[in-house]
């Protein structure tokens, strides 16, 4: 049986704030895998660097933001057919060799760690959510768009998620962890507008349009040839939206240069197809593993204890349990497991 002394490792015994944390599962465990050495192994020799790093990140996020609700969002389809049909190059460079285009190339040492992470989340009582035929981005976008009660923080290392920032009907912010959790940046509409030079009154949507224009090599999106981020920003700031930019191509009275008209006209088919590919869905049918309320104690403490010992991740799991929003007996330890 493990015990955690609140005065040493637990968060202050205050009620959690009404905040919803939505975590981009694959984004976080990929980053954990690459941040920590594969020499971190379980007693049987299985690498557990991603497991350790991911669980530590979740614990840290809970301590920092004190959410009342939390969902780890999953890729049930990392390369959805509707996106590939629109832009065939979409994530094509990440397809595993010899596959039919549906299997992502994943480091061999990471593959067996993902089920371990999911088992630990289930035992801890932390909800996961996924949608058939959709990526985690779409799950995050849908849950954020459907929230009507509490502020939302989306945690991801994928800049595409910056398009979900908004102030209405509830504040939605993105904690961008592309440079690691220690250097995480919190983005709202004002921060997105300032960083990327897009109209502040529609910063989230405009960011998606910026991504379409400049392209995104990491997703296999070519963009408009000859249009980089600075040029894309200038177009959006001048005309207000991608639709208005495209209207200017055929408007002889617009101030669009002939060279830019030619570039945008040549990319017309790409522009027709790309925006629905880049935009995250907000209407995915999300299936949850359990209610999203963050539990005060692990849902299955004996199972969690067993998994922690089996995989040699007692310390990260102890940290996670200590971060859960509950108070132990005054002056005494909080115990769990058996």
N, C-alpha and C positions, 0 to 999 in steps of 0.2 A: 504494500500500500504506500502510495506517495502522499506527501503533504507539502503544502505551499503556505508559507507564512505571509499573510497580507502585508505586514509592515515592511517586508524586504522586497517582494517581487510582484505583488498584486497592485493593480491601479487603485487610486484613492476610492474609498467606498461611497461614490456618488452615483446617483441614478444616471443611466445612459441618456444621452441626448437623442431627440427624435430625428436621427439621421439614417438614411439607407445607404449602405455600402454595396456597390455592385462591382465585383472583381472579374477581370478578364483572365480566366483560369489559365489557358494555354500560354498567354503572353507572360504571365508571372512565373509559371514553372519552367518555361524555356529560359527566361532570364536567370532564374535560380540555378538552373543546370549549368549555364555558361559562366556564372559568377563564382561557383565553388568547384573545387577539384573532385574528379571522379574517384580519388583515393578515399573519399568518405564512403565507407561501406557498412552494410549490415553485418551481423555476426556470420552469416553464410557467404559473405563476400560480394553480395549484390550492391552496386552503387546506390547510394541514397542521397547524393548531393542535392538533387532537385527537391526531394522530399524535405530535407532539412531546411533548405533555403525558402521553399514555399511556405512551410508551416511557420517559420520565423517571421516571414513577411506578413502573413495573416495576423499573427499575434501582435506584431508591431502596429499594423493598421487599426486593429481593434483598440489597442491602448491609446493610440494617438487621436482617433476620431470618436470613440465611445459610441458606436452605432447601436441603435435599437433593433435594426434589421440588417441582414447580410445575405447576399447570394453570390456564389461562385458560378459564373456563367461559362458554358461549355460550347465547344464546336461539335455539333452533331453532324455537320457537313462543312468541312473546311473550304471546299471549292464548289459552291452550289451550282447546279446545272443552269439556272437562269442567268447567272453572271457569266459563265463560260459561253453560253449561247450568244450573249450580247457582245462579249469581248473574248475571243478564243484564247488570247495570250494571258488571260487572267490567272495568275499564280502558276502558269505552266512550268516555269523554271524550278518550282518547288515540288513537282510531281516525282515520286519515287521511280527510279529506273526500272523499266519492265512492267510497270503497273498500267492499268487501264485509264489512268488519269484521275482516279478517285482516291489514291493513297498518297499521303504526304510523306516526303522524305524527312525522317526524324532520326536524330542520333541514336544508334542502337542502345547505348547505355541509358537513354532517357525512357525508351518505350516501356520497360517493366516498372518504372517508377510511377507512371501515371495512375495505374490501378491502385497502388499503395496510397497515393494522395487521396483518391476518391474514397477508399476504405476509411482512412483517417477522418475525412470530413463527415462521412456518414456516422461514424461512431461518436464523433464530437457533437453531432446534431446541427451541423452547419449546412444550410440548404444549397443545393446545386440546381441550376436551371438550364434547359436546352430546348431547342425547337428543331424538329425534323425538317431537313432541307435548308437549314439556315446556319450561319456562322455565329460564333459568340458575339461578334459585333452587333448582330441583329437582335440577339437576346438582350444585350445591354441597352440597345436603342429602344427596344419595345418596352422593357421594364421602366426605363427612365421616362419615356413618353407617357406611360400609363399612370405614373405616380401623381396623386392629387393631394397628398397629405403632408409628407415629410420631405425636407431637402435631400438631394441625392448627390453622392460622390461616386463617380465612375473611376475605377483604378485600372490603368492600362499603360503599356509601353507602345501602343499603336496610335499614331497621330490621327488616323482616320476618325477616332472617337471624339476628337475635338468638335466635330460637327454637332454633337448632342448638347452642347452647352446652351443654356437658356436661363431666363429669369422667371418665366411663366410656364405653366401655372404654379410650379414650385421651382426654386433654384436648382439647377443641375450643373454641377461642376465636374471637371475632369482632372484627376490627379495623374499627371503624366510621369511615368517612371522609366522612360526610355534610357535615362542615364543612371538608373538605380534608385532605390527607395531613399537613400540618404540625400540625393539631389533632386528629389521629386518636386514638380512644379504644379501648382493648382491654377487651373484655367477656368475662367468664366467668360462671358461674351466680351467684356472689356479687354481682358488679357489676350484673347484670341485676335481681336481686332488690332490691338497694338502690336503684337508679335508678327502677325502675318499680313498686315496691311489690307484688311478687308473691311467693308462697311460695318460699322458698329451696331447698326439697328437690325442686322440680320447676320451676325457674325458666324453662327454655327452653320447655317445653310451656305453662306458665302465661302466658308472654309472648304466644304465639299466641292463647290464650283472651282475654287482655286486648285484643288487636287486634280480635278478633271483636266484643266487647262495645262498645268505644268507636268502632269503625269506622275507615276509612282513606280519606279523600277522594282521595289520590293513586292509589289502586287502584279507586276507585268503589265502595267498601264502605260502606253507610250506617250500620252499627252499630245499636245499640238506641237508639231515640229517647229523649232525656233522660238518657242515660248517657255521661258523659265519662270521661277517663282516671282521674281521682281516684275517681270512683264505682266504675268497673270494678275498680280496684285494691282498694278497700274490700270489694267483694263477694268477690273471690277470696281475700283474706286472711281474711275471716270464715268462708267455707265451704270453702276449700281447692282447689276446682276448678270449672270451668264446669258440669260434670255435677251437682255438688252444689248449685250455685246454682239450676239449673233444677229440681232435685228440691224445693228449698225453696219454689218457687212454689206447688206443690200440697200442701205439707205445712202443715197448719193450726197445728202446734205450733212451726214455725220463727219466728224473730224478724224475718223479712222484712216490711217495711212493706207496707201495702195498695197504696200508690202504686207501689212498685217491683214488686210482684207483677203489677200491671196492665200496666206497661211491658214486662216480660219476657214475659208471656203474649201480648201483642199482637205481639211480635217472634218468636214461636215458629217460624214457617215460615222466617224469615231465619236464626235460630240453627240450625235443622236443616241448612240448606244451607251456611252460611258457614264452619264450622270446616274441612271438607275443602278449601275454597278457599284459606283462609289458611295452612293447614299445608303446609310444603314436602314434596314427595315424597321418600322415602328408598329407593325401589325402581325409579327410572328406569333404562332400559337405555342407559347412557352409552357413546357411541362416542368413542374417543380418536384424535387425529391421529397420535400417536406415544407411546412410553413416557413417563411423567411425570418421569423422572429429569432433573434440571437438568444440561445438558451442560457440560463444562469449557471447550469452545470452540464457536463456531457450527457448526451442522450443515452449512451451505452458505455458507461465507465469501465466495466470489466473488459469489454471488447476493445476499447481504446487502450487500456493498460496492456492487453495482450499484444496488440499491434505495435505499440511503442517499444515493447521489449523485443519482439520478434525482429523488428527492423533497426533496432539500436538508435531510436530517435527519442529517447526519454526526455532529454533536456528541451528540445523544441516543443514537444507535446506538453510538458509541464508549463512552459511559457505560455502556450496557447490557452491551456485551462485556466491559468492565473489571470489571463486577460479577459475572460468571460465576465459579463456584467453582474456579478453577485458579491454579496458581503459574507464573509465568514464570521464565526463567533468572535466577539470582541476580544482582542488580545490573544486569540488562539489560532491554530492552523486551520486551513481549509483542506479537507482530505477528499480523495476520490480514488477509484480503482479498488482492486482487491486481489 
